[in-house]
């Protein structure tokens, strides 16, 4: 069986600019402790302003917190609660 991170990576390759896939791949990277890479992918998911969900905002806040940016993390968590 393939490692779990390969499926989301393949999804973003097959369907680029799908914010759901970008967030999922970013979250897998987050769970693996690869926070800078996670930030890159979740940031891409945030570019699609119409498709941004509360979950993406929460994930981005979590990543920012792990990267030592608590103020920006809180901003995203607040946005999440407003959705």
ZADO-1210 file (C-alpha; in nm, 4 decimals, padded with zeros to 6 digits):
<atoms>
<atom x="00.0000" y="00.0000" z="00.0000" code="UNK" pos="1"/>
<atom x="00.1252" y="00.3480" z="-00.0828" code="UNK" pos="2"/>
<atom x="00.2027" y="00.5938" z="00.1907" code="UNK" pos="3"/>
<atom x="-00.0934" y="00.8253" z="00.2643" code="UNK" pos="4"/>
<atom x="00.0761" y="01.1483" z="00.1542" code="UNK" pos="5"/>
<atom x="00.1137" y="01.0195" z="-00.2023" code="UNK" pos="6"/>
<atom x="-00.2597" y="01.0221" z="-00.2739" code="UNK" pos="7"/>
<atom x="-00.3185" y="01.3910" z="-00.1909" code="UNK" pos="8"/>
<atom x="-00.0006" y="01.4836" z="-00.3783" code="UNK" pos="9"/>
<atom x="-00.1229" y="01.2943" z="-00.6831" code="UNK" pos="10"/>
<atom x="-00.4605" y="01.4679" z="-00.6543" code="UNK" pos="11"/>
<atom x="-00.3046" y="01.8163" z="-00.6638" code="UNK" pos="12"/>
<atom x="-00.0977" y="01.7061" z="-00.9618" code="UNK" pos="13"/>
<atom x="-00.3987" y="01.5730" z="-01.1528" code="UNK" pos="14"/>
<atom x="-00.6259" y="01.8628" z="-01.0625" code="UNK" pos="15"/>
<atom x="-00.4203" y="02.1741" z="-00.9880" code="UNK" pos="16"/>
<atom x="-00.5961" y="02.4703" z="-00.8313" code="UNK" pos="17"/>
<atom x="-00.8531" y="02.2539" z="-00.6542" code="UNK" pos="18"/>
<atom x="-00.8557" y="02.4239" z="-00.3156" code="UNK" pos="19"/>
<atom x="-00.9929" y="02.1177" z="-00.1382" code="UNK" pos="20"/>
<atom x="-00.7073" y="01.9019" z="-00.2647" code="UNK" pos="21"/>
<atom x="-00.4513" y="02.1717" z="-00.1830" code="UNK" pos="22"/>
<atom x="-00.5798" y="02.1977" z="00.1732" code="UNK" pos="23"/>
<atom x="-00.5839" y="01.8201" z="00.2153" code="UNK" pos="24"/>
<atom x="-00.2261" y="01.7875" z="00.0933" code="UNK" pos="25"/>
<atom x="-00.1215" y="02.0748" z="00.3177" code="UNK" pos="26"/>
<atom x="-00.2868" y="01.9086" z="00.6156" code="UNK" pos="27"/>
<atom x="-00.1060" y="01.5808" z="00.5472" code="UNK" pos="28"/>
<atom x="00.2221" y="01.7724" z="00.5431" code="UNK" pos="29"/>
<atom x="00.1226" y="01.9434" z="00.8689" code="UNK" pos="30"/>
<atom x="00.0577" y="01.6064" z="01.0318" code="UNK" pos="31"/>
<atom x="00.4031" y="01.4965" z="00.9158" code="UNK" pos="32"/>
<atom x="00.5572" y="01.8012" z="01.0853" code="UNK" pos="33"/>
<atom x="00.6503" y="01.9670" z="00.7548" code="UNK" pos="34"/>
<atom x="00.5021" y="02.3027" z="00.8501" code="UNK" pos="35"/>
<atom x="00.6662" y="02.5278" z="00.5888" code="UNK" pos="36"/>
<atom x="00.5457" y="02.3023" z="00.3080" code="UNK" pos="37"/>
<atom x="00.2026" y="02.2822" z="00.4698" code="UNK" pos="38"/>
<atom x="00.1865" y="02.6614" z="00.4772" code="UNK" pos="39"/>
<atom x="00.2644" y="02.6763" z="00.1057" code="UNK" pos="40"/>
<atom x="-00.0139" y="02.4361" z="00.0105" code="UNK" pos="41"/>
<atom x="-00.2785" y="02.5701" z="00.2459" code="UNK" pos="42"/>
<atom x="-00.1935" y="02.9226" z="00.1275" code="UNK" pos="43"/>
<atom x="-00.2744" y="02.8058" z="-00.2246" code="UNK" pos="44"/>
<atom x="-00.6131" y="02.6820" z="-00.1016" code="UNK" pos="45"/>
<atom x="-00.6795" y="03.0272" z="00.0447" code="UNK" pos="46"/>
<atom x="-00.6269" y="03.1918" z="-00.2948" code="UNK" pos="47"/>
<atom x="-00.9677" y="03.0668" z="-00.4108" code="UNK" pos="48"/>
<atom x="-01.1670" y="03.3241" z="-00.2131" code="UNK" pos="49"/>
<atom x="-01.5065" y="03.1718" z="-00.3038" code="UNK" pos="50"/>
<atom x="-01.4116" y="02.8227" z="-00.1907" code="UNK" pos="51"/>
<atom x="-01.2415" y="02.9097" z="00.1393" code="UNK" pos="52"/>
<atom x="-01.4046" y="02.7110" z="00.4139" code="UNK" pos="53"/>
<atom x="-01.3852" y="02.7438" z="00.7892" code="UNK" pos="54"/>
<atom x="-01.1778" y="02.4271" z="00.7930" code="UNK" pos="55"/>
<atom x="-00.9108" y="02.5756" z="00.5626" code="UNK" pos="56"/>
<atom x="-00.8886" y="02.8843" z="00.7841" code="UNK" pos="57"/>
<atom x="-00.8497" y="02.6654" z="01.0915" code="UNK" pos="58"/>
<atom x="-00.5780" y="02.4575" z="00.9251" code="UNK" pos="59"/>
<atom x="-00.3924" y="02.7716" z="00.8205" code="UNK" pos="60"/>
<atom x="-00.4124" y="02.9051" z="01.1759" code="UNK" pos="61"/>
<atom x="-00.2751" y="02.5779" z="01.3102" code="UNK" pos="62"/>
<atom x="00.0178" y="02.5913" z="01.0674" code="UNK" pos="63"/>
<atom x="00.0953" y="02.9536" z="01.1518" code="UNK" pos="64"/>
<atom x="00.0914" y="02.8704" z="01.5222" code="UNK" pos="65"/>
<atom x="00.3424" y="02.5881" z="01.4728" code="UNK" pos="66"/>
<atom x="00.5622" y="02.8267" z="01.2726" code="UNK" pos="67"/>
<atom x="00.5748" y="03.0735" z="01.5622" code="UNK" pos="68"/>
<atom x="00.3221" y="03.3238" z="01.4289" code="UNK" pos="69"/>
<atom x="00.0575" y="03.3177" z="01.7045" code="UNK" pos="70"/>
<atom x="-00.0957" y="03.6577" z="01.6206" code="UNK" pos="71"/>
<atom x="-00.1605" y="03.5567" z="01.2594" code="UNK" pos="72"/>
<atom x="-00.2848" y="03.2182" z="01.3782" code="UNK" pos="73"/>
<atom x="-00.5412" y="03.3844" z="01.6039" code="UNK" pos="74"/>
<atom x="-00.6549" y="03.6085" z="01.3152" code="UNK" pos="75"/>
<atom x="-00.7316" y="03.3001" z="01.1083" code="UNK" pos="76"/>
<atom x="-00.9024" y="03.1210" z="01.3937" code="UNK" pos="77"/>
<atom x="-01.1255" y="03.4270" z="01.4449" code="UNK" pos="78"/>
<atom x="-01.2099" y="03.4328" z="01.0722" code="UNK" pos="79"/>
<atom x="-01.2937" y="03.0642" z="01.1022" code="UNK" pos="80"/>
<atom x="-01.5425" y="03.1296" z="01.3811" code="UNK" pos="81"/>
<atom x="-01.7090" y="03.4004" z="01.1707" code="UNK" pos="82"/>
<atom x="-01.7938" y="03.1540" z="00.8934" code="UNK" pos="83"/>
</atoms>
